Amino acid sequence: MKSNFDFSIPQRQSLIGVIVLFANTLQKSVRAFWPFILIIFFKKESYSAIQVYVAIVGVILFVAIIAFLRYWFFKFYIDYKLEEFVIENGIFNKTKTTIPFHKIQKVNIDQSLIQRIFNVHKLELDTAGSDKKEASISAISHEMATELKKQLLENTEKNSHLIEEITANEEQPKSFITIGIPSLLKIGITANYIRSFAYIFLIFTTVSDNLRQIGREDLIDDNINQLEQIPIVSLVLGFLVFIFTAIIVVNLFLTVVKYFNFTIKKDKKSLVLTYGLLNIKSTIINPEKVQIIKLTQNFFQKKLDVNTIEIFQASSDMKRASAKDKTKIPGCNKSEKEQIVKLLIGKQPNHQKTLVPNIRKLLLNCFFLILIPIAIGLTINYNLEKISWNEVLLVVAFYVLFMGTILYFSYRNYRLFISDEFIVKQSGAWDIDHEIMMPYKIQAIETQQFFWQKYTDIGSVVLYTAGGRVSFSTGNYTEIKEQVNKWLYQVEVSKENWM
């Protein structure tokens, strides 16, 4: 089929993209300067209506001019002779970004809420060895985005054998798995507590800082004085209830908005993922590039039959995988999880041997995470005398019970399962993770044994892949060295392709 676009000639984004660029620029400006805007509006000095209107119109005109100039000076094209994709942009400082075809890892077509309103799409290119999107085109038609994606992948030698299948799949998609609202709600109330707590803490600190800047410290001080009059036990329990409720609400909102209508489609070799309520994301997973599969499930999720799968794909950085190389699939049940794992690595992982940690791992964790924090806390309270010793003992007992339980289950769940075809690391106290990798995809191995560990014959090993690393510590060092020799041999003789 003949293309309707000649990408050898510099192309601009859709003209309607000016409005999209304007909205994005205005949004970013408001998000960046909202504390200053808040301070101006809450200052004691009053402003006349005409001053306010002139300021608003001036800002809108300035942003509109910037948006149009960004649109006008942004061009992209394909240099077929040099086999490169080129983007030229910049208003005052001109920038030319050149991406060789062979470095292109993924081409994603996404759509934010603003882009959906104006029926344009965003095309992003990922390349190996970068933590961010190497190239991004914010506003082009779906036809142009699809055709550009096809031509970029067709000219990428390592992806050429997938193009016809992926293109056909886009025209006649085959539904594989659809994760509905009930599954997302299950994940929302049982996972990602730390992330939601971080959001709440960020909002609280931001509001507090801005209240101080606008001279309303009295609101904070009055609330703190009232809280100090409440008994410490009631205060702690109330705080825990409030935080837990807030975390659940925030987590439900973020999960549903991000993963709404999560659909997994498949062709003969790849998975195509589409999801999002406000920002629609679409990505392709090639099983050959998958380096590590991480399965996560806690007690409640096990009862509700939901799992979270994280897929780490190949990157040029061995030691860590960036966010762009990680794809998360939330809310799949046991049957769906097994189907996805089988499609990615061929079969369900098994194990023939298990490495367990030495008891010193538990003892050291107890020393650093229980004894030292308690000693510091008791010293501070002895000098300041803020809390009565009866309340201190109650808090210490609760902390020892809580942290002791976490450390015990973390130690009990810490295992390394080994077979000829798979390496599976199990870890976690509440959320139990299973990181699955195949020995032939190992790029480097690092073993370590401190001099004080020689007598007890314990040590650690780190396995590096193109999608991240898997480590295991305080295991039997003799067994670790035996397995390392075996893994190195498997890497040498393997004919399998991992890219």
C-alpha positions as CSV (number, residue, x, y, z in Angstrom):
1,M,0.0,0.0,0.0
2,K,1.4,3.4,-1.0
3,S,2.1,5.9,1.7
4,N,0.1,9.2,1.7
5,F,3.1,10.9,3.5
6,D,6.5,11.7,2.1
7,F,8.7,11.7,5.3
8,S,11.8,12.5,3.3
9,I,10.5,16.1,3.2
10,P,10.4,18.0,6.5
11,Q,7.0,17.8,8.1
12,R,5.2,20.0,10.6
13,Q,2.7,18.9,13.2
14,S,-1.1,19.3,12.6
15,L,-2.2,22.9,12.6
16,I,-4.6,22.2,15.3
17,G,-1.5,21.2,17.3
18,V,-1.0,24.9,18.0
19,I,-3.9,24.8,20.4
20,V,-2.5,21.6,22.0
21,L,0.9,23.2,22.4
22,F,-0.8,26.3,23.9
23,A,-2.8,24.2,26.4
24,N,0.3,22.2,27.4
25,T,2.5,25.4,27.7
26,L,-0.2,27.1,29.8
27,Q,-0.6,24.0,32.0
28,K,3.1,23.7,32.6
29,S,3.4,27.4,33.4
30,V,0.5,27.3,35.9
31,R,2.0,24.1,37.5
32,A,5.4,25.7,37.8
33,F,4.4,29.1,39.1
34,W,1.2,28.4,41.1
35,P,2.8,29.1,44.4
36,F,3.7,32.6,43.2
37,I,0.2,33.1,41.8
38,L,-1.3,32.0,45.2
39,I,1.0,34.5,47.0
40,I,-0.1,37.4,44.8
41,F,-3.8,36.7,45.2
42,F,-3.6,36.3,49.0
43,K,-1.5,39.3,49.7
44,K,-3.1,42.1,51.6
45,E,-2.7,44.6,48.7
46,S,-5.8,44.7,46.5
47,Y,-5.7,44.9,42.8
48,S,-8.3,46.5,40.5
49,A,-10.3,44.4,38.1
50,I,-8.6,46.0,35.1
51,Q,-5.2,45.1,36.5
52,V,-6.2,41.5,36.9
53,Y,-7.8,41.3,33.4
54,V,-4.8,42.9,31.7
55,A,-2.4,40.5,33.5
56,I,-4.4,37.5,32.5
57,V,-4.7,38.6,28.8
58,G,-1.0,39.4,28.7
59,V,-0.1,36.0,30.0
60,I,-2.4,34.2,27.6
61,L,-1.1,36.2,24.6
62,F,2.5,35.5,25.6
63,V,1.8,31.8,26.0
64,A,0.0,31.8,22.6
65,I,2.9,33.3,20.8
66,I,5.3,30.8,22.4
67,A,3.1,28.0,21.4
68,F,2.9,29.2,17.8
69,L,6.6,29.6,17.5
70,R,7.2,26.1,19.0
71,Y,4.8,24.8,16.3
72,W,6.4,26.7,13.4
73,F,10.0,25.9,14.2
74,F,9.3,22.2,14.9
75,K,10.0,19.9,11.9
76,F,10.7,16.2,11.5
77,Y,11.7,14.0,8.7
78,I,13.4,10.7,7.8
79,D,16.9,10.7,6.1
80,Y,16.7,7.4,4.2
81,K,20.2,7.6,2.9
82,L,21.8,8.0,6.4
83,E,19.1,5.8,7.9
84,E,18.2,8.4,10.6
85,F,15.1,10.1,12.0
86,V,15.7,13.8,12.4
87,I,13.8,16.4,14.5
88,E,14.6,20.1,14.3
89,N,13.1,22.5,16.9
90,G,13.9,25.5,19.0
91,I,12.8,29.2,19.0
92,F,16.1,31.0,19.8
93,N,18.4,28.1,20.3
94,K,18.1,25.7,17.3
95,T,18.3,22.0,18.2
96,K,18.7,19.1,15.8
97,T,18.1,15.6,17.2
98,T,19.3,12.7,15.0
99,I,18.3,9.1,15.9
100,P,19.8,6.2,13.9
101,F,17.3,3.5,13.0
102,H,19.2,0.7,14.7
103,K,19.0,2.5,18.1
104,I,15.2,2.7,18.1
105,Q,13.8,0.4,20.7
106,K,10.1,1.3,20.8
107,V,7.7,3.7,19.0
108,N,4.6,4.5,21.1
109,I,1.5,6.4,20.1
110,D,-0.2,8.0,23.1
111,Q,-3.1,10.4,23.5
112,S,-3.7,12.7,26.5
113,L,-7.1,14.3,27.4
114,I,-6.3,17.5,25.5
115,Q,-5.1,15.5,22.5
116,R,-8.3,13.4,22.5
117,I,-10.4,16.6,22.5
118,F,-8.7,17.8,19.3
119,N,-8.3,14.4,17.8
120,V,-4.5,14.4,17.5
121,H,-1.9,11.9,18.8
122,K,1.5,12.0,20.4
123,L,4.3,9.8,19.0
124,E,7.3,9.0,21.2
125,L,10.6,7.2,20.4
126,D,12.6,5.2,23.0
127,T,16.2,4.4,22.4
128,A,18.6,2.2,24.5
129,G,20.6,3.9,27.2
130,S,18.4,6.9,27.8
131,D,16.2,7.4,30.9
132,K,13.8,9.7,29.0
133,K,12.0,9.8,25.7
134,E,14.6,10.5,23.0
135,A,12.1,12.1,20.6
136,S,8.5,13.3,21.0
137,I,6.0,14.7,18.5
138,S,3.1,16.2,20.3
139,A,0.3,16.7,17.8
140,I,-0.1,14.7,14.6
141,S,-3.1,12.9,13.0
142,H,-3.6,9.2,13.7
143,E,-2.9,8.4,10.1
144,M,0.4,10.2,10.1
145,A,1.4,8.7,13.5
146,T,0.6,5.2,12.3
147,E,2.4,5.6,9.0
148,L,5.5,7.2,10.6
149,K,5.6,4.4,13.2
150,K,5.4,1.8,10.5
151,Q,8.2,3.3,8.4
152,L,10.5,3.8,11.4
153,L,10.1,0.2,12.5
154,E,10.4,-1.1,9.0
155,N,13.7,0.6,8.6
156,T,14.9,-0.7,12.0
157,E,16.7,-4.0,11.0
158,K,16.1,-5.7,14.3
159,N,12.4,-5.0,14.3
160,S,11.7,-5.6,10.6
161,H,10.6,-9.2,11.1
162,L,7.8,-8.0,13.4
163,I,6.3,-5.1,11.4
164,E,3.9,-6.9,9.1
165,E,2.5,-8.8,12.0
166,I,2.2,-5.7,14.2
167,T,0.6,-3.7,11.4
168,A,-1.9,-6.4,10.6
169,N,-2.7,-6.7,14.3
170,E,-3.4,-3.0,14.5
171,E,-5.9,-3.3,11.6
172,Q,-7.5,-6.4,13.0
173,P,-6.7,-6.6,16.7
174,K,-7.2,-9.8,18.5
175,S,-8.4,-9.4,22.1
176,F,-6.3,-11.3,24.7
177,I,-7.1,-9.9,28.1
178,T,-9.2,-6.9,29.3
179,I,-8.7,-5.8,32.9
180,G,-12.0,-4.3,34.1
181,I,-12.9,-1.8,36.9
182,P,-13.4,-4.5,39.6
183,S,-9.9,-5.8,39.2
184,L,-8.5,-2.3,39.3
185,L,-10.4,-1.6,42.4
186,K,-9.0,-4.7,44.0
187,I,-5.5,-3.5,43.2
188,G,-6.3,0.0,44.3
189,I,-7.2,-1.1,47.9
190,T,-4.4,-3.7,48.2
191,A,-1.2,-2.2,46.7
192,N,1.0,0.9,46.2
193,Y,0.5,2.3,49.7
194,I,4.0,3.9,49.8
195,R,3.4,5.7,46.5
196,S,0.0,7.1,47.7
197,F,1.6,8.1,51.1
198,A,4.3,10.0,49.1
199,Y,1.6,11.9,47.2
200,I,-0.2,12.9,50.4
201,F,3.0,13.9,52.1
202,L,3.9,16.1,49.1
203,I,0.6,17.8,49.1
204,F,0.7,18.5,52.8
205,T,4.2,19.9,52.7
206,T,3.4,22.1,49.7
207,V,0.3,23.5,51.3
208,S,2.1,24.2,54.5
209,D,5.0,26.0,52.8
210,N,2.6,28.2,50.8
211,L,0.5,29.0,53.8
212,R,3.7,30.2,55.5
213,Q,4.7,32.3,52.5
214,I,1.3,34.1,52.4
215,G,1.5,34.9,56.1
216,R,-1.0,32.4,57.4
217,E,1.2,30.5,59.8
218,D,-1.5,30.9,62.4
219,L,-3.6,28.2,60.7
220,I,-0.8,25.7,61.1
221,D,0.2,26.8,64.6
222,D,-3.4,26.6,65.9
223,N,-3.9,23.1,64.6
224,I,-0.6,22.0,66.1
225,N,-1.5,23.4,69.5
226,Q,-4.9,21.6,69.4
227,L,-3.2,18.3,68.5
228,E,-0.7,18.7,71.4
229,Q,-3.6,18.6,73.8
230,I,-4.8,15.2,72.6
231,P,-3.3,12.1,74.4
232,I,-0.4,10.6,72.4
233,V,-2.1,7.2,72.1
234,S,-5.3,8.7,70.7
235,L,-3.3,11.0,68.4
236,V,-1.3,8.1,67.0
237,L,-4.4,5.9,66.4
238,G,-6.3,8.9,64.8
239,F,-3.3,9.7,62.6
240,L,-3.1,6.0,61.5
241,V,-6.8,5.9,60.6
242,F,-6.7,9.1,58.7
243,I,-3.5,8.2,56.8
244,F,-4.9,4.7,55.9
245,T,-8.2,6.1,54.7
246,A,-6.5,8.9,52.6
247,I,-4.1,6.3,51.1
248,I,-6.9,4.0,50.0
249,V,-8.8,6.9,48.4
250,V,-5.8,8.3,46.6
251,N,-4.7,4.9,45.5
252,L,-8.1,4.0,44.1
253,F,-8.2,7.3,42.1
254,L,-4.7,7.0,40.7
255,T,-5.1,3.3,39.8
256,V,-8.4,3.7,38.0
257,V,-7.2,6.9,36.1
258,K,-3.9,5.4,35.0
259,Y,-5.0,1.9,34.1
260,F,-8.6,2.4,33.0
261,N,-9.7,0.1,30.2
262,F,-6.4,-1.9,30.3
263,T,-6.5,-4.1,27.2
264,I,-3.9,-6.6,26.1
265,K,-3.9,-7.7,22.5
266,K,-1.6,-10.2,21.0
267,D,-0.2,-11.3,17.6
268,K,2.0,-14.3,16.9
269,K,5.0,-12.9,18.9
270,S,4.1,-9.7,20.7
271,L,1.8,-8.1,23.3
272,V,0.1,-4.8,22.5
273,L,-0.9,-2.9,25.7
274,T,-3.4,0.0,25.7
275,Y,-4.7,1.8,28.8
276,G,-5.5,5.1,30.4
277,L,-8.5,7.3,31.2
278,L,-7.1,10.8,30.7
279,N,-3.9,9.9,29.0
280,I,-4.2,6.9,26.7
281,K,-1.0,4.9,26.5
282,S,-0.1,2.2,23.9
283,T,3.1,0.1,24.0
284,I,4.4,-3.1,22.4
285,I,6.2,-5.8,24.3
286,N,8.6,-8.1,22.3
287,P,9.3,-11.3,24.3
288,E,12.8,-11.5,23.0
289,K,13.6,-8.2,24.7
290,V,12.1,-9.2,28.0
291,Q,14.9,-9.6,30.6
292,I,13.1,-9.9,33.9
293,I,9.5,-10.6,34.8
294,K,8.4,-9.5,38.3
295,L,5.2,-11.0,39.8
296,T,3.8,-9.3,42.9
297,Q,1.1,-10.5,45.2
298,N,0.2,-10.0,48.9
299,F,-2.2,-11.8,51.2
300,F,-5.3,-9.9,50.3
301,Q,-4.5,-10.0,46.6
302,K,-4.1,-13.8,46.9
303,K,-7.6,-14.0,48.4
304,L,-9.0,-11.7,45.7
305,D,-7.1,-13.5,42.9
306,V,-5.3,-10.5,41.5
307,N,-1.6,-10.2,40.6
308,T,0.6,-7.4,39.4
309,I,3.2,-8.1,36.6
310,E,6.1,-5.9,35.9
311,I,8.1,-6.5,32.7
312,F,11.6,-5.2,32.3
313,Q,12.8,-4.9,28.7
314,A,16.3,-4.6,27.3
315,S,18.2,-1.4,28.0
316,S,21.9,-0.5,27.5
317,D,22.2,0.1,31.2
318,M,22.9,-3.2,32.9
319,K,22.7,-2.0,36.5
320,R,19.3,-0.6,36.6
321,A,16.2,-0.4,34.4
322,S,14.7,3.0,33.8
323,A,10.9,3.7,34.0
324,K,10.6,3.5,30.2
325,D,12.0,0.0,30.1
326,K,9.4,-1.2,32.7
327,T,5.8,-2.1,31.8
328,K,3.2,-2.9,34.5
329,I,0.2,-5.0,34.1
330,P,-2.2,-4.7,37.1
331,G,-5.1,-6.8,38.2
332,C,-4.8,-10.0,36.2
333,N,-6.0,-13.2,37.8
334,K,-4.1,-16.4,38.1
335,S,-5.1,-17.8,34.7
336,E,-4.3,-14.6,32.9
337,K,-1.0,-14.3,34.7
338,E,0.0,-17.8,33.6
339,Q,-1.0,-17.0,30.0
340,I,1.1,-13.8,30.0
341,V,4.1,-15.5,31.5
342,K,3.9,-18.5,29.1
343,L,3.7,-16.1,26.1
344,L,6.8,-14.2,27.3
345,I,9.1,-17.0,28.4
346,G,7.5,-20.1,26.8
347,K,6.5,-22.0,29.9
348,Q,5.9,-21.7,33.7
349,P,9.1,-21.5,35.7
350,N,10.1,-24.4,37.9
351,H,13.0,-25.0,40.3
352,Q,15.3,-27.8,41.2
353,K,17.4,-26.2,43.9
354,T,16.7,-23.5,46.6
355,L,19.2,-21.1,48.2
356,V,18.3,-19.8,51.6
357,P,19.8,-16.9,53.6
358,N,21.9,-17.3,56.7
359,I,20.3,-16.5,60.0
360,R,22.8,-13.5,60.3
361,K,20.7,-11.7,57.7
362,L,17.8,-11.6,60.2
363,L,20.0,-10.7,63.2
364,L,21.7,-7.8,61.3
365,N,18.4,-6.4,60.2
366,C,17.1,-6.5,63.7
367,F,20.2,-4.7,65.0
368,F,20.1,-1.9,62.4
369,L,16.3,-1.5,62.1
370,I,15.1,-2.2,65.7
371,L,17.8,-1.7,68.3
372,I,19.6,1.3,66.8
373,P,16.3,3.3,66.1
374,I,15.0,2.5,69.7
375,A,18.3,3.6,71.2
376,I,18.2,6.9,69.3
377,G,14.6,7.5,70.2
378,L,15.1,6.9,73.9
379,T,18.1,9.2,73.9
380,I,16.2,12.0,72.3
381,N,13.2,11.6,74.6
382,Y,15.5,11.5,77.7
383,N,17.0,14.8,76.8
384,L,13.7,16.5,75.7
385,E,11.2,14.7,78.0
386,K,8.4,15.3,75.5
387,I,6.6,12.0,76.2
388,S,6.0,10.1,79.5
389,W,7.9,6.9,80.0
390,N,4.7,4.8,80.1
391,E,3.8,6.1,76.6
392,V,7.4,5.6,75.5
393,L,7.2,1.9,76.5
394,L,3.9,1.5,74.7
395,V,5.4,3.0,71.5
396,V,8.5,0.9,71.8
397,A,6.5,-2.3,72.2
398,F,4.4,-1.5,69.2
399,Y,7.5,-0.6,67.1
400,V,9.3,-3.8,68.1
401,L,6.2,-5.9,67.3
402,F,5.6,-4.2,64.0
403,M,9.2,-4.2,62.7
404,G,10.0,-7.6,64.2
405,T,7.0,-9.1,62.2
406,I,8.1,-7.4,59.0
407,L,11.8,-8.5,59.4
408,Y,10.8,-12.1,60.2
409,F,8.5,-12.5,57.2
410,S,11.0,-10.8,55.0
411,Y,13.7,-13.3,56.1
412,R,11.4,-16.3,55.7
413,N,10.3,-15.3,52.2
414,Y,13.9,-14.5,51.0
415,R,14.8,-17.4,48.6
416,L,16.5,-18.0,45.3
417,F,15.0,-20.8,43.3
418,I,17.2,-22.3,40.6
419,S,16.7,-24.7,37.6
420,D,18.4,-25.3,34.3
421,E,16.1,-22.8,32.5
422,F,15.1,-20.3,35.1
423,I,16.3,-18.2,38.1
424,V,13.6,-17.0,40.4
425,K,14.2,-14.7,43.4
426,Q,11.5,-14.5,46.0
427,S,11.5,-11.6,48.5
428,G,9.2,-9.3,50.5
429,A,7.4,-9.2,53.8
430,W,3.9,-8.1,52.7
431,D,4.1,-7.8,49.0
432,I,5.8,-11.0,47.9
433,D,7.8,-10.5,44.7
434,H,9.0,-13.2,42.3
435,E,11.6,-12.0,39.9
436,I,12.0,-14.4,37.0
437,M,15.0,-14.4,34.6
438,M,16.7,-16.9,32.3
439,P,20.4,-17.7,32.7
440,Y,21.3,-17.2,29.0
441,K,20.2,-13.5,29.3
442,I,22.8,-12.7,32.0
443,Q,25.4,-10.1,30.9
444,A,27.6,-10.0,33.9
445,I,27.9,-11.7,37.3
446,E,29.4,-10.2,40.5
447,T,30.1,-12.2,43.7
448,Q,31.2,-10.8,47.0
449,Q,32.4,-12.2,50.3
450,F,33.7,-10.0,53.2
451,F,36.6,-11.3,55.2
452,W,34.4,-11.8,58.3
453,Q,32.0,-14.0,56.2
454,K,34.7,-16.6,55.3
455,Y,34.5,-18.5,58.5
456,T,30.7,-19.0,58.1
457,D,31.0,-19.5,54.3
458,I,28.4,-16.9,53.3
459,G,28.5,-14.4,50.5
460,S,26.4,-12.6,47.9
461,V,25.8,-12.6,44.1
462,V,24.5,-10.0,41.7
463,L,23.2,-11.0,38.2
464,Y,23.2,-8.2,35.7
465,T,20.9,-8.2,32.6
466,A,20.1,-5.7,29.9
467,G,16.9,-4.9,31.8
468,G,18.1,-4.6,35.4
469,R,19.7,-6.8,38.0
470,V,18.8,-9.5,40.5
471,S,20.9,-9.9,43.7
472,F,20.9,-12.5,46.5
473,S,22.9,-11.9,49.8
474,T,24.0,-14.0,52.8
475,G,23.7,-17.3,51.0
476,N,26.0,-20.3,51.1
477,Y,29.0,-19.1,49.2
478,T,30.2,-22.5,48.1
479,E,26.8,-23.1,46.5
480,I,26.8,-19.7,45.0
481,K,30.1,-20.2,43.3
482,E,28.9,-23.6,41.9
483,Q,25.9,-21.9,40.4
484,V,27.9,-19.0,39.0
485,N,30.1,-21.4,37.1
486,K,27.1,-23.1,35.7
487,W,25.5,-19.9,34.6
488,L,28.6,-18.7,32.9
489,Y,28.8,-21.9,31.0
490,Q,25.1,-21.5,29.9
491,V,25.8,-18.0,28.7
492,E,28.8,-19.1,26.6
493,V,27.1,-22.0,24.9
494,S,23.6,-20.5,24.4
495,K,22.4,-19.7,20.9
496,E,19.3,-18.0,22.1
497,N,18.6,-14.3,21.1
498,W,17.8,-12.0,24.0
499,M,17.5,-8.7,22.0
